[in-house]
Amino acid sequence: MVEEEKALEQVQGRVKWFDPAKGFGFITTGEGGSDILLHANVLRNFGQGSVADGAGIVVTVQQTARGVQAVEVISITPPEGAGLALTANGGETPNEEILALPIEPARVKWFDKAKGFGFANVFGRAEDVFVHIEVLRQSGFSDLQAGEAVGLRIIEGKRGRMAAQVLSWEAALRGSA
């Protein structure tokens, strides 16, 4: 057991790509070396079913006979350049305003990556919340699954409530930004 603990190492990198349908993806580090395997189960243990390409990620890794694999996700940050959230009228809202909004617990009603949008239901409210794929990407996700629990920061758009930020349920519970 002590040897196993010595084999674990925490590294910081970027998601090269992740495919929820295949159930895995890869992480690259600035230090070069081989890519790090990120399995869907490791990502699910963190509370997310997907992660955006280019997202920053801190993981605990372990060398295996098949190469370096992530065994735990510590944190995920949105891809570089994802500093502003879109609004319903096509404008942008500064991060400070978004981060000041309360995190509302919600469940994904449906999300269609090909269409670029979907809807979620906030607990205790009847109306749907619109979720745009660009907001999803800027939040560090690449896709959502029906029934997935998430935390949403919501703004009022021309056609109703819309997500300005999406958080994994576990991150929402921790109060992460």
ZIFEN-V673210 format. One line per field, one symbol per residue. psi: psi as a letter, one per 20 degrees, with the letter a starting at -180 (. if undefined). burial: 1 if it has 24 or more other C-alpha atoms within 12 Angstrom, else 0. A space follows every 50 residues. Layout:
# ZIFEN-V673210
psi: ???
burial: ???
This chain:
# ZIFEN-V673210
psi: hhhghhipqpqpaqogqpohhhjraqqqqijbaqqppoqhhgghhijqir qqpiqqppqprpprhjapqpippgqpqqqqjliqqqrhjiaqpqggggii qqppprppgqpohhhjraqqpppjqhqqppoqhhhggiijqirqqpippr pppprpahjapqphqpqqgghghikq.
burial: 00000000011111111111000111111000001111110111011111 11111111111100000111111111111001111111000010000110 00111111111000001111110000011111111111111111100111 111110000011111111111100001
